[in-house]
């Protein structure tokens, strides 16, 4: 039987590889669309649905990076796309929920409070991207943006769970809470990071019991569970300060960008840089997404 030789330079698993690369981006896209649908639901008055969509975006945000690192398909494109998705899902969407659900009665002041939350979230994400290389892997500098977003959605779910109906009290409480969340995001308060936790070092029985308790609570009262978990994480930062852990060290973020070297007259440098950049985008896989 005549054998057909494969095309020169073509990898047999190239199509499969491209498909694997699309998995993290697809999960990020689902999180982004969940944030968009949360905004639509908040505008239409479906506040519980809006809160659930933020939680779904939170789950997607936790999955995409882990899948990318586990499958070794991390890329700079994925990092940038994830940051843009976070601005929408954890910055704009929770701010829209807070305004439509609680801050609308105070008019322009409510718009300003919600706008400050969006601004602090964007600044927090920008600072995180700049400090990723030099940051402590066991601590976050300031409240992570997903944590602040889930806190707002947890409050909305708890309000629905207890069937409360006090718009004036709700508005009075949500103004300082929203401002406090924004302040914690851009602060240097240390927050625990679970990226360095290794499950194999934990006792298997304790881990199984903890997961069973969490699953039971999530099944029996999901709204209250989301509220309790988000509140516990938001308070964990101040708790670390009370235990004696100091503020995170200052790291400069406003550094000038080094200008690229100009190519020579023949354009040889530009051609070489373009070729190296193309190879880097195709084959380079950074460790952290």
KEZAKOL-752913 format. One line per 3 residues: their letters; for each residue x, y, z of N, C-alpha, C. Coordinates in Angstrom, 3 decimals. Each point is the difference from the previous one (the first is absolute). Layout:
<atoms>
A	X/Y/Z/X/Y/Z/X/Y/Z ~ ...
</atoms>
This chain:
<atoms>
XXX	0.858/-1.192/0.000/-0.858/1.192/0.000/0.894/1.242/0.000 ~ -0.363/0.955/-0.788/0.822/1.201/-0.120/-0.219/0.888/1.222 ~ 1.065/0.446/0.633/-0.051/0.863/1.165/0.104/1.447/-0.445
XXX	-0.871/0.827/0.564/0.018/1.437/-0.302/0.770/0.704/1.096 ~ 1.080/0.640/-0.362/0.828/0.685/0.990/-0.701/1.246/0.492 ~ 0.115/0.297/1.310/-0.594/1.221/0.517/0.691/1.222/-0.563
XXX	-0.705/1.124/-0.023/0.557/1.242/-0.514/1.199/0.409/0.847 ~ 1.000/0.513/-0.669/1.225/0.403/0.690/-0.288/1.154/0.953 ~ 0.536/-0.147/1.199/-0.127/1.071/0.979/-1.336/0.064/0.694
XXX	-0.885/-0.898/-0.259/-1.329/0.046/0.603/-0.081/-1.015/1.129 ~ -0.445/0.450/1.148/-0.125/-0.894/1.145/-1.329/-0.754/-0.069 ~ -0.010/-1.298/0.275/-1.244/-0.764/-0.102/-1.088/0.492/0.939
XXX	0.426/0.524/1.164/-1.007/0.394/0.977/-0.243/1.503/-0.002 ~ 0.322/0.689/-1.099/-0.143/1.456/-0.030/-1.453/0.425/0.160 ~ -0.915/-0.719/-0.669/-1.420/0.351/0.125/-0.502/-0.219/1.423
XXX	0.424/-1.129/0.596/-0.389/-0.264/1.382/0.568/1.052/0.930 ~ 1.234/0.408/-0.252/0.633/1.017/0.833/-0.747/1.315/-0.063 ~ -0.421/0.384/-1.202/-0.766/1.234/-0.131/-1.321/-0.108/0.745
XXX	-0.620/-1.169/-0.041/-1.254/-0.194/0.717/0.169/0.111/1.499 ~ 1.108/-0.542/0.514/0.260/0.095/1.436/0.237/1.446/0.398 ~ 0.671/0.775/-0.842/0.238/1.402/0.286/-1.312/0.778/0.092
XXX	-1.016/-0.444/-0.715/-1.278/0.718/-0.005/-0.813/-0.237/1.267 ~ 0.290/-1.066/0.751/-0.809/-0.325/1.177/0.051/1.102/1.046 ~ 1.180/0.477/0.449/0.004/1.082/0.999/-0.659/1.276/-0.513
XXX	0.221/0.340/-1.271/-0.618/1.207/-0.554/-1.520/-0.137/-0.044 ~ -0.485/-1.208/-0.264/-1.449/-0.225/-0.013/-0.597/0.193/1.390 ~ 0.682/-0.519/1.027/-0.483/0.174/1.372/0.022/1.473/0.387
XXX	1.057/0.713/-0.394/0.052/1.440/0.261/-1.146/0.724/-0.690 ~ -0.321/-0.419/-1.222/-1.113/0.611/-0.732/-1.333/-0.237/0.710 ~ -0.180/-1.194/0.556/-1.225/-0.288/0.747/-0.106/0.921/1.215
XXX	1.125/0.207/0.700/-0.013/0.916/1.128/-0.315/1.423/-0.417 ~ 0.561/0.421/-1.128/-0.272/1.346/-0.510/-1.471/0.173/-0.341 ~ -0.573/-0.981/-0.694/-1.415/0.074/-0.357/-0.894/-0.096/1.230
XXX	0.436/-0.729/1.025/-0.762/-0.057/1.251/-0.051/1.381/0.644 ~ 1.137/0.718/-0.033/0.000/1.362/0.517/-0.918/0.909/-0.788 ~ -0.010/-0.154/-1.321/-0.902/0.819/-0.827/-1.459/-0.310/0.313
XXX	-0.322/-1.291/0.120/-1.382/-0.365/0.308/-0.396/0.464/1.399 ~ 0.969/0.059/0.911/-0.279/0.540/1.328/-0.427/1.461/-0.089 ~ 0.683/0.758/-0.843/-0.373/1.415/-0.166/-1.399/0.140/-0.592
XXX	-0.301/-0.822/-1.006/-1.334/0.044/-0.601/-1.070/-0.355/1.026 ~ 0.254/-1.015/0.808/-0.956/-0.414/1.021/-0.180/1.076/1.058 ~ 1.088/0.670/0.390/-0.099/1.058/1.001/-0.831/1.167/-0.515
XXX	0.207/0.375/-1.255/-0.774/1.091/-0.582/-1.485/-0.346/-0.057 ~ -0.310/-1.273/-0.258/-1.398/-0.438/-0.097/-0.624/-0.338/1.358 ~ 0.746/0.164/1.070/-0.547/-0.234/1.327/0.084/-1.418/0.510
XXX	0.709/-0.878/-0.714/0.166/-1.389/0.443/1.308/-0.108/0.784 ~ -0.036/0.468/1.233/1.235/0.158/0.762/0.599/-1.338/0.429 ~ -0.837/-0.968/0.302/0.531/-1.295/0.409/0.694/-0.697/-1.162
XXX	-0.566/0.098/-1.192/0.638/-0.568/-1.189/1.322/0.707/-0.269 ~ 0.010/1.321/0.157/1.230/0.760/-0.205/1.090/-0.449/0.960 ~ -0.371/-0.252/1.248/0.984/-0.460/0.992/0.521/-1.390/-0.347
XXX	-0.876/-0.878/-0.451/0.420/-1.353/-0.363/0.950/0.037/-1.193 ~ -0.230/0.883/-0.952/0.883/0.106/-1.157/1.412/0.428/0.408 ~ 0.103/0.861/1.008/1.321/0.397/0.491/0.700/-1.183/0.647
XXX	-0.747/-0.819/0.722/0.588/-1.202/0.605/0.485/-0.956/-1.083 ~ -0.768/-0.151/-1.080/0.423/-0.861/-1.106/1.277/0.543/-0.635 ~ 0.074/1.319/-0.167/1.226/0.601/-0.527/1.179/-0.245/0.933
XXX	-0.263/-0.002/1.294/1.050/-0.284/0.991/0.527/-1.424/-0.165 ~ -0.893/-0.950/-0.210/0.418/-1.393/-0.212/0.826/-0.116/-1.280 ~ -0.438/0.659/-1.058/0.747/-0.040/-1.260/1.383/0.625/0.158
XXX	0.084/1.066/0.785/1.279/0.657/0.218/0.976/-0.914/0.739 ~ -0.529/-0.847/0.866/0.867/-0.942/0.691/0.411/-1.175/-0.856 ~ -0.825/-0.342/-0.990/0.278/-1.178/-0.819/0.951/0.279/-1.155
XXX	-0.151/1.147/-0.652/0.752/0.206/-1.243/1.512/-0.005/0.218 ~ 0.457/0.695/1.041/1.434/0.023/0.249/0.547/-1.354/0.400 ~ -0.743/-0.731/0.839/0.471/-1.310/0.437/0.054/-0.991/-1.156
XXX	-1.001/0.053/-0.871/0.008/-0.894/-1.158/1.145/0.359/-0.942 ~ 0.248/1.289/-0.176/1.097/0.421/-0.879/1.346/-0.473/0.528 ~ 0.201/0.109/1.320/1.283/-0.442/0.560/0.117/-1.521/-0.008
XXX	-1.111/-0.692/0.298/0.047/-1.463/0.025/0.251/-0.574/-1.392 ~ -0.557/0.619/-1.034/0.176/-0.487/-1.369/1.182/0.656/-0.708 ~ 0.719/0.884/0.719/1.150/0.705/-0.563/-0.374/0.774/-1.259
XXX	-1.135/0.665/0.071/-0.459/0.810/-1.132/-0.135/1.463/0.397 ~ 0.774/0.421/1.006/-0.027/1.403/0.391/0.582/0.861/-1.112 ~ -0.484/1.230/-0.075/0.494/0.916/-1.024/-0.217/1.426/0.474
XXX	0.748/0.918/-0.562/-0.169/1.413/0.337/-1.370/0.493/-0.446 ~ -0.501/-0.540/-1.096/-1.354/0.344/-0.440/-1.019/-0.368/1.069 ~ 0.149/-1.187/0.586/-0.921/-0.422/1.048/0.049/0.905/1.209
XXX	1.204/0.465/0.361/0.144/0.904/1.144/-0.751/1.301/-0.246 ~ 0.210/0.592/-1.178/-0.653/1.276/-0.307/-1.513/-0.170/-0.128 ~ -0.434/-1.072/-0.635/-1.432/-0.239/-0.173/-0.677/-0.216/1.346
XXX	0.672/-0.711/0.902/-0.553/-0.244/1.327/-0.162/1.308/0.767 ~ 0.961/0.914/-0.117/-0.085/1.285/0.691/-1.160/0.839/-0.526 ~ -0.173/0.015/-1.318/-1.118/0.746/-0.576/-1.336/-0.593/0.435
XXX	-0.069/-1.321/0.059/-1.219/-0.651/0.467/-0.295/0.352/1.452 ~ 1.056/0.069/0.821/-0.189/0.317/1.418/-0.542/1.410/0.205 ~ 0.413/0.940/-0.843/-0.514/1.366/0.126/-1.512/0.020/-0.170
XXX	-0.484/-0.783/-0.955/-1.443/-0.033/-0.261/-0.736/-0.810/1.062 ~ 0.471/-1.227/0.252/-0.734/-0.916/0.863/0.096/0.359/1.476 ~ 1.143/0.577/0.426/0.202/0.276/1.413/0.148/1.482/0.318
XXX	-0.051/0.841/-1.024/0.044/1.429/0.231/-1.316/0.659/-0.340 ~ -0.377/-0.065/-1.274/-1.213/0.675/-0.459/-1.255/-0.739/0.462 ~ -0.021/-1.327/-0.129/-1.211/-0.760/0.338/-0.412/0.154/1.467
XXX	0.885/-0.185/0.990/-0.429/0.201/1.384/-0.364/1.452/0.311 ~ 0.659/0.948/-0.674/-0.364/1.401/0.204/-1.409/0.265/-0.520 ~ -0.346/-0.577/-1.151/-1.360/0.131/-0.532/-1.013/-0.648/0.931
XXX	0.363/-1.158/0.550/-0.897/-0.664/0.943/-0.198/0.845/1.248 ~ 1.080/0.532/0.556/-0.105/0.819/1.213/-0.855/1.235/-0.248 ~ 0.179/0.642/-1.162/-0.777/1.201/-0.289/-1.480/-0.322/-0.224
XXX	-0.270/-0.966/-0.879/-1.398/-0.314/-0.335/-0.755/-0.567/1.188 ~ 0.695/-0.764/0.841/-0.650/-0.678/1.118/-0.119/0.876/1.239 ~ 1.028/0.805/0.300/0.019/0.696/1.284/0.251/1.499/-0.088
XXX	0.765/0.462/-0.974/0.453/1.393/0.009/-0.825/0.932/-0.881 ~ -0.941/-0.516/-0.747/-0.783/0.843/-0.896/-0.761/1.109/0.736 ~ -0.558/-0.234/1.204/-0.774/1.066/0.673/0.782/1.281/0.263
XXX	1.316/-0.039/0.084/0.752/1.221/0.294/0.547/0.656/-1.266 ~ -0.448/-0.460/-1.153/0.274/0.671/-1.254/1.464/0.107/-0.371 ~ 0.444/1.268/-0.217/1.365/0.232/-0.465/1.043/-0.495/0.987
XXX	-0.293/0.085/1.285/0.941/-0.505/0.999/0.193/-1.511/-0.150 ~ -1.083/-0.703/-0.282/0.105/-1.432/-0.221/0.818/-0.330/-1.228 ~ -0.155/0.801/-1.064/0.811/-0.204/-1.206/1.469/0.221/0.317
XXX	0.279/1.022/0.794/1.388/0.268/0.366/0.607/-1.110/0.829 ~ -0.771/-0.539/0.952/0.517/-1.090/0.837/0.281/-1.236/-0.842 ~ -0.944/-0.349/-0.883/0.212/-1.154/-0.873/1.157/0.238/-0.960
XXX	0.132/1.232/-0.493/1.111/0.311/-0.890/1.346/-0.115/0.687 ~ 0.071/0.382/1.274/1.248/-0.146/0.746/0.377/-1.473/0.156 ~ -0.995/-0.857/0.163/0.278/-1.435/0.089/0.633/-0.501/-1.296
XXX	-0.549/0.423/-1.149/0.561/-0.404/-1.296/1.429/0.509/-0.140 ~ 0.219/1.264/0.382/1.325/0.593/-0.116/1.017/-0.741/0.874 ~ -0.383/-0.296/1.234/0.918/-0.713/0.897/0.282/-1.411/-0.514
XXX	-1.020/-0.642/-0.566/0.215/-1.330/-0.563/0.977/0.024/-1.160 ~ -0.127/0.988/-0.891/0.916/0.098/-1.142/1.423/0.298/0.467 ~ 0.131/0.888/0.992/1.330/0.299/0.530/0.618/-1.225/0.671
XXX	-0.823/-0.748/0.708/0.496/-1.211/0.668/0.513/-1.015/-1.022 ~ -0.733/-0.184/-1.093/0.429/-0.941/-1.033/1.278/0.470/-0.683 ~ 0.100/1.304/-0.273/1.203/0.529/-0.631/1.204/-0.185/0.917
XXX	-0.170/0.268/1.295/1.109/-0.182/0.944/0.403/-1.467/0.092 ~ -0.976/-0.886/-0.014/0.302/-1.430/0.060/0.818/-0.449/-1.203 ~ -0.368/0.476/-1.191/0.727/-0.390/-1.206/1.446/0.492/0.034
XXX	0.219/1.189/0.567/1.349/0.556/0.053/0.850/-0.727/1.032 ~ -0.609/-0.391/1.133/0.753/-0.566/1.112/0.042/-1.525/0.009 ~ -0.560/-0.649/-1.009/-0.088/-1.458/0.018/1.364/-0.665/0.142
XXX	0.991/0.491/-0.722/1.316/-0.655/0.001/0.690/0.074/1.355 ~ -0.195/1.118/0.732/0.716/0.197/1.260/-0.866/-0.204/1.230 ~ -1.265/-0.365/-0.161/-0.913/-0.091/1.135/0.206/-1.299/0.772
XXX	-0.387/0.030/1.280/0.030/-1.186/0.849/-1.134/-0.929/-0.431 ~ 0.331/-1.251/-0.342/-1.004/-0.916/-0.514/-0.996/-0.445/1.073 ~ 0.336/0.162/1.269/-0.901/-0.434/1.071/-0.921/1.104/0.474
XXX	0.177/1.222/-0.497/-0.810/1.137/0.433/-0.380/0.861/-1.188 ~ -1.230/0.508/0.027/-0.432/1.021/-0.946/0.201/1.365/0.644 ~ 0.336/0.995/-0.806/0.110/1.372/0.476/-1.355/0.668/-0.203
XXX	-0.755/0.126/1.075/-1.346/0.540/-0.110/-1.010/-1.089/-0.313 ~ -1.261/0.341/0.188/-1.085/-0.946/-0.265/-0.077/-0.316/-1.485 ~ 0.068/-1.263/-0.407/-0.140/-0.338/-1.418/-1.354/0.458/-0.547
XXX	-0.001/0.413/-1.246/-1.225/0.511/-0.622/-1.119/-1.047/0.003 ~ 0.261/-1.281/-0.308/-1.085/-0.987/0.087/-0.587/-0.114/1.398 ~ 0.834/0.158/1.034/-0.507/-0.066/1.371/-0.972/1.128/0.310
XXX	0.321/1.211/-0.461/-0.901/1.131/0.215/-1.306/-0.191/-0.772 ~ 0.104/-0.517/-1.221/-1.203/-0.213/-0.816/-0.913/-1.048/0.630 ~ 0.572/-1.106/0.467/-0.811/-1.051/0.617/-0.594/0.482/1.319
XXX	0.671/0.929/0.680/-0.563/0.564/1.227/-1.302/0.747/-0.297 ~ -0.007/0.788/-1.060/-1.224/0.724/-0.375/-1.089/-0.977/-0.429 ~ 0.357/-1.007/-0.790/-1.011/-0.980/-0.415/-0.481/-0.810/1.201
XXX	0.900/-0.301/0.950/-0.405/-0.714/1.204/-0.977/0.809/0.836 ~ 0.205/1.300/0.092/-0.939/0.864/0.722/-1.373/-0.012/-0.663 ~ -0.010/0.058/-1.331/-1.285/-0.032/-0.711/-0.713/-1.331/0.198
XXX	0.758/-1.096/-0.017/-0.612/-1.315/0.203/-0.505/-0.164/1.431 ~ 0.749/0.505/0.984/-0.450/-0.077/1.392/-1.248/0.849/0.223 ~ -0.064/1.157/-0.649/-1.175/0.866/0.099/-1.230/-0.721/-0.535
XXX	0.182/-0.733/-1.088/-1.105/-0.778/-0.557/-0.325/-1.202/0.878 ~ 1.025/-0.628/0.583/-0.209/-1.193/0.822/-0.837/0.315/1.236 ~ 0.295/1.113/0.645/-0.740/0.388/1.213/-1.282/0.762/-0.318
XXX	-0.271/0.216/-1.302/-1.218/0.672/-0.455/-0.174/1.355/0.689 ~ 1.070/0.761/0.028/-0.032/1.324/0.612/-0.636/1.001/-0.970 ~ -0.581/1.044/0.557/-0.640/1.036/-0.822/0.121/1.341/0.721
XXX	1.192/0.551/-0.060/0.253/1.292/0.643/0.963/0.791/-0.874 ~ -0.511/0.616/-1.072/0.879/0.690/-0.963/0.840/1.104/0.627 ~ -0.567/0.739/0.933/0.759/1.108/0.590/1.180/-0.516/0.820
XXX	-0.259/-1.007/0.826/1.091/-0.579/0.789/1.043/-0.642/-0.908 ~ -0.459/-0.670/-1.056/0.913/-0.635/-0.943/0.917/1.027/-0.644 ~ -0.565/1.117/-0.431/0.796/1.044/-0.640/0.995/0.595/0.988
XXX	-0.445/0.213/1.238/0.875/0.575/1.023/1.197/-0.902/0.279 ~ -0.210/-1.308/-0.028/1.083/-0.935/0.290/0.908/-0.227/-1.200 ~ -0.562/0.000/-1.199/0.782/-0.351/-1.184/0.968/1.102/-0.413
XXX	-0.291/1.246/0.344/0.934/1.078/-0.345/1.357/-0.211/0.674 ~ 0.060/-0.128/1.326/1.322/-0.232/0.610/0.602/-1.356/-0.358 ~ -0.834/-1.027/-0.186/0.539/-1.316/-0.355/0.668/0.047/-1.370
XXX	-0.656/0.617/-0.970/0.573/0.096/-1.349/1.285/0.813/0.006 ~ 0.009/1.106/0.735/1.216/0.816/0.093/1.120/-0.751/0.709 ~ -0.368/-0.751/1.038/1.011/-0.769/0.733/0.614/-1.082/-0.877
XXX	-0.825/-0.674/-0.803/0.526/-1.017/-0.907/0.950/0.611/-1.026 ~ -0.374/1.169/-0.522/0.890/0.685/-0.933/1.314/0.391/0.662 ~ -0.077/0.509/1.238/1.221/0.362/0.715/0.884/-1.194/0.299
XXX	-0.594/-1.129/0.358/0.783/-1.205/0.277/0.694/-0.519/-1.253 ~ -0.627/0.169/-1.154/0.621/-0.477/-1.240/1.292/0.744/-0.307 ~ 0.034/1.305/0.224/1.198/0.771/-0.347/0.923/0.182/1.197
XXX	-0.328/-0.625/1.129/0.830/0.104/1.190/1.171/-0.983/-0.084 ~ 0.852/0.015/1.032/1.090/-0.962/0.102/-0.259/-1.027/1.095 ~ -1.281/-0.195/0.320/-0.371/-1.004/0.992/0.287/-1.385/-0.580
XXX	0.719/-0.851/0.721/0.305/-1.342/-0.532/-1.219/-0.912/0.044 ~ -0.193/-0.738/-1.071/-1.088/-0.970/-0.069/0.577/-1.360/-0.382 ~ -0.536/-1.064/0.566/0.558/-1.332/-0.295/-0.224/-0.401/-1.448
XXX	1.017/-0.634/-0.561/-0.081/-0.559/-1.340/0.061/-1.517/0.119 ~ -0.881/-0.682/-0.704/-0.086/-1.455/0.089/0.746/-0.685/-1.136 ~ 0.792/0.769/-0.763/0.723/-0.590/-1.127/1.114/-0.929/0.462
XXX	0.533/0.265/1.191/1.120/-0.811/0.475/-0.434/-1.140/0.907 ~ -1.301/-0.152/0.214/-0.488/-1.076/0.863/0.108/-1.324/-0.741 ~ 0.615/-0.992/0.622/0.137/-1.329/-0.581/-0.885/-0.963/0.763
XXX	-0.998/-0.500/-0.712/-0.991/-0.844/0.670/0.605/-1.296/0.510 ~ 1.074/-0.479/-0.641/0.545/-1.278/0.438/0.640/0.101/1.383 ~ 0.271/1.226/0.459/0.584/0.168/1.321/-1.058/0.045/1.098
XXX	-1.258/0.072/-0.373/-1.073/0.052/0.976/-0.464/-1.410/0.338 ~ -0.530/-0.139/1.208/-0.530/-1.303/0.401/-1.211/-0.321/-0.860 ~ -0.025/-1.183/-0.571/-1.065/-0.375/-0.911/-1.360/0.003/0.685
XXX	-0.058/-0.466/1.253/-1.281/-0.050/0.706/-0.530/1.405/0.227 ~ 0.865/0.929/0.425/-0.435/1.371/0.230/-0.475/0.648/-1.296 ~ 0.704/-0.279/-1.080/-0.387/0.576/-1.284/-1.360/-0.517/-0.444
XXX	-0.225/-1.290/0.119/-1.282/-0.582/-0.410/-1.139/0.536/0.850 ~ 0.225/0.096/1.315/-1.042/0.525/0.891/-0.319/1.450/-0.339 ~ 1.045/0.784/-0.234/-0.226/1.400/-0.358/-0.781/0.147/-1.297
XXX	0.331/-0.799/-0.995/-0.710/0.065/-1.276/-1.449/-0.456/0.154 ~ -0.236/-0.998/0.833/-1.374/-0.461/0.219/-0.841/1.059/0.703 ~ 0.585/0.673/0.991/-0.726/1.062/0.702/-0.304/1.149/-0.950
XXX	0.996/0.371/-0.803/-0.210/1.088/-0.959/-1.075/-0.370/-1.015 ~ 0.050/-1.223/-0.535/-0.997/-0.434/-0.980/-1.397/-0.024/0.605 ~ -0.111/-0.448/1.263/-1.303/-0.039/0.654/-0.562/1.407/0.190
XXX	0.849/0.938/0.435/-0.455/1.376/0.178/-0.395/0.632/-1.331 ~ 0.813/-0.275/-1.025/-0.290/0.574/-1.311/-1.297/-0.549/-0.564 ~ -0.294/-1.264/0.269/-1.239/-0.597/-0.497/-1.209/0.477/0.808
XXX	0.145/0.102/1.320/-1.128/0.354/0.861/-0.343/1.479/-0.067 ~ 1.017/0.869/0.007/-0.246/1.443/0.004/1.106/0.707/-0.791 ~ -0.063/-0.060/-1.319/1.075/0.564/-0.832/0.178/1.500/0.170
XXX	-1.122/0.741/0.154/0.126/1.453/0.146/0.762/0.369/1.261 ~ -0.374/-0.617/1.109/0.658/0.309/1.264/1.451/-0.475/0.004 ~ 0.267/-1.140/-0.628/1.371/-0.512/-0.061/0.910/0.939/-0.771
XXX	-0.486/0.505/-1.128/0.791/0.954/-0.786/0.288/1.258/0.809 ~ -0.985/0.456/0.739/0.190/1.200/0.819/1.029/-0.246/1.105 ~ -0.102/-1.130/0.686/0.900/-0.289/1.114/1.438/-0.180/-0.480
XXX	0.176/-0.708/-1.114/1.354/-0.221/-0.505/0.640/1.299/-0.486 ~ -0.765/0.816/-0.714/0.553/1.265/-0.485/0.314/0.946/1.151 ~ -0.866/0.031/1.011/0.252/0.856/1.159/1.249/-0.456/0.751
XXX	0.147/-1.322/0.140/1.174/-0.528/0.699/1.283/0.384/-0.726 ~ -0.011/-0.049/-1.331/1.219/0.344/-0.727/0.295/1.496/0.076 ~ -1.034/0.829/-0.119/0.219/1.447/0.080/0.576/0.382/1.360
XXX	-0.454/-0.662/1.049/0.488/0.306/1.350/1.346/-0.660/0.296 ~ 0.435/-0.927/-0.839/1.265/-0.696/0.274/1.191/0.942/-0.091 ~ -0.079/1.007/-0.858/1.092/0.962/-0.108/0.188/0.806/1.282
XXX	-1.040/0.694/0.474/0.141/0.685/1.297/0.364/-0.951/1.135 ~ -0.456/-1.260/-0.077/0.357/-0.962/1.048/1.500/-0.275/-0.003 ~ 0.619/-0.052/-1.183/1.443/-0.194/-0.063/0.745/1.183/0.617
XXX	-0.545/1.205/-0.192/0.622/1.171/0.620/-0.109/-0.063/1.518 ~ -1.151/-0.428/0.495/-0.193/-0.104/1.450/0.907/-1.062/0.605 ~ 0.346/-1.016/-0.778/0.900/-1.047/0.487/1.465/0.425/-0.018
XXX	0.269/1.188/-0.493/1.367/0.514/0.024/0.689/0.041/-1.339 ~ -0.638/-0.462/-1.064/0.624/0.064/-1.325/-0.086/1.418/-0.531 ~ 1.127/0.524/-0.449/0.047/1.385/-0.451/-0.569/0.190/-1.396
XXX	-0.118/1.263/-0.386/-0.448/0.334/-1.345/0.996/-0.527/-1.029 ~ -0.490/-0.307/-1.164/0.873/-0.445/-1.074/0.964/1.119/-0.376 ~ 1.193/-0.376/-0.406/1.016/0.993/-0.349/-0.422/0.801/-1.232
XXX	0.433/1.254/-0.022/-0.298/0.848/-1.145/0.839/-0.430/-1.193 ~ -0.644/-0.101/-1.134/0.686/-0.343/-1.244/-0.350/1.065/-1.025 ~ 0.976/0.688/-0.587/-0.312/1.040/-0.982/-0.687/-0.583/-1.227
XXX	-1.044/0.672/-0.428/-0.737/-0.469/-1.175/0.088/0.976/-1.172 ~ 0.319/1.255/0.275/0.076/1.004/-1.060/1.434/0.095/-0.499 ~ 0.426/-1.034/-0.691/1.349/-0.035/-0.559/-0.066/0.274/-1.498
XXX	0.943/0.797/-0.529/-0.010/0.271/-1.444/0.314/-1.258/-0.792 ~ -0.591/-0.094/-1.162/0.238/-1.134/-0.879/1.274/0.248/-0.794 ~ 0.889/-0.986/-0.039/1.252/0.135/-0.743/-0.290/0.010/-1.492
XXX	0.420/1.043/-0.711/-0.279/0.050/-1.443/0.748/-1.082/-0.751 ~ -0.640/-0.528/-1.027/0.629/-1.036/-0.818/1.116/0.587/-0.851 ~ 1.018/-0.809/-0.269/1.118/0.451/-0.822/-0.451/0.145/-1.449
XXX	0.457/1.068/-0.638/-0.366/0.237/-1.395/0.780/-0.943/-0.908 ~ -0.615/-0.494/-1.056/0.693/-0.906/-0.917/1.044/0.730/-0.822 ~ 0.924/-0.769/-0.595/1.029/0.621/-0.838/-0.587/0.374/-1.350
XXX	0.847/0.556/-0.823/-0.477/0.513/-1.280/-0.546/-1.090/-0.892 ~ 0.549/-1.207/0.091/-0.447/-1.087/-0.861/-1.238/-0.701/0.538 ~ -0.423/0.349/1.243/-1.183/-0.629/0.568/0.233/-1.403/0.484
XXX	1.283/-0.403/0.160/0.295/-1.370/0.420/-0.467/-0.240/1.426 ~ 0.181/1.005/0.869/-0.414/-0.163/1.402/-1.504/-0.165/0.097 ~ -0.730/0.778/-0.781/-1.456/-0.106/0.044/-0.462/-1.367/-0.449
XXX	0.637/-0.543/-1.054/-0.375/-1.322/-0.480/0.283/-1.069/1.035 ~ 1.170/0.093/0.664/0.370/-0.989/1.007/-0.932/0.065/1.192 ~ -0.320/1.234/0.439/-0.905/0.139/1.143/-1.384/-0.529/-0.319
XXX	-0.455/0.240/-1.231/-1.316/-0.500/-0.385/-0.024/-1.515/-0.001 ~ 1.066/-0.611/-0.510/0.063/-1.463/-0.027/0.043/-0.571/1.404 ~ 0.811/0.613/0.871/0.077/-0.487/1.377/-1.328/0.170/0.713
XXX	-0.693/1.152/-0.251/-1.295/0.217/0.634/-1.031/-1.009/-0.447 ~ 0.047/-0.347/-1.309/-0.951/-0.990/-0.513/0.230/-1.356/0.627 ~ 1.287/-0.413/0.089/0.302/-1.280/0.636/-0.389/0.003/1.469
XXX	0.182/1.154/0.656/-0.323/0.075/1.432/-1.490/-0.161/0.226 ~ -0.811/0.665/-0.834/-1.445/-0.092/0.157/-0.505/-1.406/-0.281 ~ 0.708/-0.726/-0.876/-0.480/-1.334/-0.366/0.427/-1.064/0.998
XXX	1.188/0.157/0.568/0.534/-1.095/0.785/0.216/0.323/1.471 ~ 0.065/1.283/0.372/0.293/0.319/1.389/-1.233/-0.232/0.870 ~ 0.196/-0.653/1.128/-1.085/-0.305/0.926/0.433/0.410/1.393
XXX	-0.338/1.222/0.465/0.415/0.426/1.332/-0.620/-0.863/1.064 ~ 0.646/-0.014/1.147/-0.438/-0.901/1.091/-1.320/0.446/0.589 ~ -0.175/1.304/0.174/-1.215/0.486/0.649/-0.821/0.779/-1.001
X	-1.277/-0.247/0.025/-0.902/0.689/-0.946/-0.499/1.292/0.602
</atoms>
